[in-house]
Amino acid sequence: MKRLVINLDRSPSRLAHMTAEFARIGIGFERVAAIDSKEHPELVLQPQHAIHAIRPLSGSEIACLHSHRACWTIIAEDDAPYGAVFEDDMVFSGKAGMLLDDTDWVPADADVVKLETFFSTTVIQRRRASAGHGFSMVRLRKGHPGAGGYLLSRRTARDFLEATAQVSIAVDDLIFNPIMSAGKTIYQLVPALCAQDQFVGGKLPSLLDQERDAARTASGLMARQRKPMAVRISREAGRTARWIADFCRFRQRIVVPLDPIEATD
C-alpha cells in the first residue's frame, strides 16, 4: 500500500515534520507535490458544487482538492487495493506503523477508512470490528470534518476522480459528508490513528484556516445572531429526535479519541 503525503514545495518544514513522524513509527512514505494556489489563481474560476453557493471555496481549498486528486490518480493506477493519503501536518499514534504497514485489517467492503479525528462530535454505528492492536472499525454515519488522513480503495479513487473532473468541492465534504458519499461504505478507525498538529502540538497551524475564516466573515457566516425562541425550541426538539432515532438504529454520538502518540506496548 502506498502512503502518500501532500506537501507544498514552499513548505520544507512540514515535510521535515512528516519525515520525522514516519521515522518515529518505522515506515516510509512518498511525497506528492501539492498544487499551489499562489501559482494557479485561475482555480477560483472553476465551477463549484452547489453546496458552496453561500460561501464559495477559496483558491487554497480548490488547490487542496487538486492535490488530493493527484493522490487519487496514483491510487487508482496502483496494483494495491488501498492507498493512504495524508496532509503534511499530521501527528501519529505510536502504534500507527503497525496498521499502515498492510491492509489485512481493513473490512472487505470498505470504500474509505477515516484514520484521523477532528475532535468534533460525529455519529457511528455501535457495532465494532477489531482492527487489532487495540483499534476498532466502525461505520461512520455522520459527517466528520477533515481529510488529513484516510485510506481509499482503488475503485473509490477512480469514482472520486470522475466526480471532481468538472466541478470543485471541499475534499472532506466529498468523502465524509453522507449526502455526498451516498453509496460508499465509510469506516472510522477508533481510536484515531492521527490528528492535525494544531490539535495536539500547536506548532503547525492550518494553512487553510486563515483564508477560510476570512471568506466566512465576508459572507456573514461568522456573525452570530441570537435566534428567536421558537427557532431555538424547534432546533432542540430536532436534536432530541435525532438522538432518539440514532439510539433506535444502534448508533451513538462520539468524539473520536486519538490513540496515544507515544507507544504504550
C-alpha positions, 0 to 999 in steps of 0.5 A, a space after each residue: 500500500 502506498 502512503 502518500 503525503 501532500 506537501 507544498 514545495 514552499 513548505 520544507 518544514 512540514 515535510 521535515 515534520 512528516 519525515 520525522 513522524 514516519 521515522 518515529 513509527 518505522 515506515 516510509 512514505 512518498 511525497 506528492 507535490 501539492 498544487 499551489 494556489 499562489 501559482 494557479 489563481 485561475 482555480 477560483 474560476 472553476 465551477 463549484 458544487 452547489 453546496 458552496 453557493 453561500 460561501 464559495 471555496 477559496 483558491 487554497 481549498 480548490 488547490 487542496 482538492 487538486 492535490 488530493 486528486 493527484 493522490 487519487 490518480 496514483 491510487 487508482 493506477 496502483 496494483 494495491 487495493 488501498 492507498 493512504 493519503 495524508 496532509 503534511 501536518 499530521 501527528 501519529 499514534 505510536 502504534 500507527 506503523 503497525 496498521 499502515 504497514 498492510 491492509 489485512 485489517 481493513 473490512 472487505 467492503 470498505 470504500 474509505 477508512 477515516 484514520 484521523 479525528 477532528 475532535 468534533 462530535 460525529 455519529 457511528 454505528 455501535 457495532 465494532 470490528 477489531 482492527 487489532 492492536 487495540 483499534 476498532 472499525 466502525 461505520 461512520 454515519 455522520 459527517 466528520 470534518 477533515 481529510 488529513 488522513 484516510 485510506 481509499 480503495 482503488 475503485 473509490 479513487 477512480 469514482 472520486 476522480 470522475 466526480 471532481 473532473 468538472 466541478 470543485 468541492 471541499 475534499 472532506 465534504 466529498 468523502 465524509 459528508 453522507 449526502 455526498 458519499 451516498 453509496 460508499 461504505 465509510 469506516 472510522 478507525 477508533 481510536 484515531 490513528 492521527 490528528 492535525 498538529 494544531 490539535 495536539 502540538 500547536 506548532 503547525 497551524 492550518 494553512 487553510 484556516 486563515 483564508 477560510 475564516 476570512 471568506 466566512 466573515 465576508 459572507 456573514 457566516 461568522 456573525 452570530 445572531 441570537 435566534 428567536 425562541 421558537 427557532 431555538 425550541 424547534 432546533 432542540 426538539 430536532 436534536 432530541 429526535 435525532 438522538 432518539 432515532 440514532 439510539 433506535 438504529 444502534 448508533 451513538 454520538 462520539 468524539 473520536 479519541 486519538 490513540 496515544 502518540 507515544 507507544 504504550 506496548 
